[in-house]
Amino acid sequence: MTGVGIFGAIIIGIFAGWIAEKALGRSHGLFVNLIVGLVGSLLGAVLFSTLNINVQAGWIGSLIVSSVGAVVLLFLLGLLRR
């Protein structure tokens, strides 16, 4: 999430966590969405770089990478809980 600053990272993290919870039919609070979104952004960045997928930097690119990472994170956590 380079280039968006700390405020931007928080906003993108909240939105990415919210998108992930809606995509997987879960219900979390604002703080959990933020944590899921921020951790998801790290996971998404690793995933995208491993697959050699280059996403343009900025708000939209960061939101896409963070959302994909957050969905993968929640999916993996769901598998571990079972």
C-alpha positions in Angstrom: 0.0 0.0 0.0 2.7 2.4 -0.9 1.7 5.9 -2.0 -1.6 6.2 -0.1 -0.3 7.3 3.3 -1.4 6.1 6.8 -4.9 7.7 6.6 -5.4 6.1 3.2 -4.2 2.7 4.4 -6.7 2.9 7.3 -9.6 3.8 4.9 -8.6 1.1 2.4 -8.2 -1.4 5.2 -11.7 -0.8 6.5 -13.2 -1.0 3.0 -11.2 -4.1 2.1 -12.3 -5.8 5.3 -15.9 -4.9 4.7 -15.8 -6.2 1.1 -14.3 -9.5 2.4 -16.9 -9.9 5.1 -19.7 -9.3 2.6 -18.2 -11.6 0.0 -18.0 -14.4 2.5 -21.3 -13.7 4.3 -19.7 -12.8 7.7 -20.4 -10.0 10.2 -17.6 -8.2 11.9 -17.2 -4.8 13.5 -15.3 -1.8 12.2 -12.1 -2.7 14.1 -12.0 -6.3 12.9 -12.6 -5.1 9.3 -9.6 -2.8 9.7 -7.4 -5.5 10.9 -8.6 -8.0 8.3 -8.1 -5.4 5.6 -4.5 -4.4 6.7 -3.4 -8.0 7.1 -5.2 -8.8 3.8 -3.2 -6.1 2.1 0.0 -7.8 3.1 -1.2 -11.2 2.0 -2.6 -9.7 -1.3 0.7 -8.0 -2.0 2.6 -11.3 -1.5 0.0 -13.2 -3.7 0.1 -10.7 -6.5 3.9 -10.5 -6.6 4.2 -14.3 -6.5 1.8 -14.6 -9.5 3.6 -11.7 -11.3 0.5 -9.6 -11.4 1.2 -5.9 -11.6 -1.5 -3.7 -10.3 -1.2 0.1 -10.6 -0.5 1.9 -7.4 -3.0 4.3 -5.9 -6.3 4.0 -4.1 -8.1 1.7 -6.6 -5.1 -0.7 -7.0 -4.5 -0.8 -3.3 -8.2 -1.6 -2.7 -8.2 -4.4 -5.2 -5.1 -6.0 -3.8 -6.2 -5.5 -0.2 -9.7 -6.9 -0.9 -8.4 -10.0 -2.6 -6.0 -10.6 0.2 -8.7 -10.1 2.9 -11.0 -12.5 1.2 -8.2 -15.1 1.0 -7.4 -14.5 4.7 -11.0 -14.9 5.9 -11.3 -18.0 3.7 -8.2 -19.6 5.2 -9.2 -18.7 8.7 -12.6 -20.3 8.0 -10.9 -23.5 6.9 -8.8 -23.5 10.1 -11.8 -23.2 12.3 -13.5 -26.3 10.9 
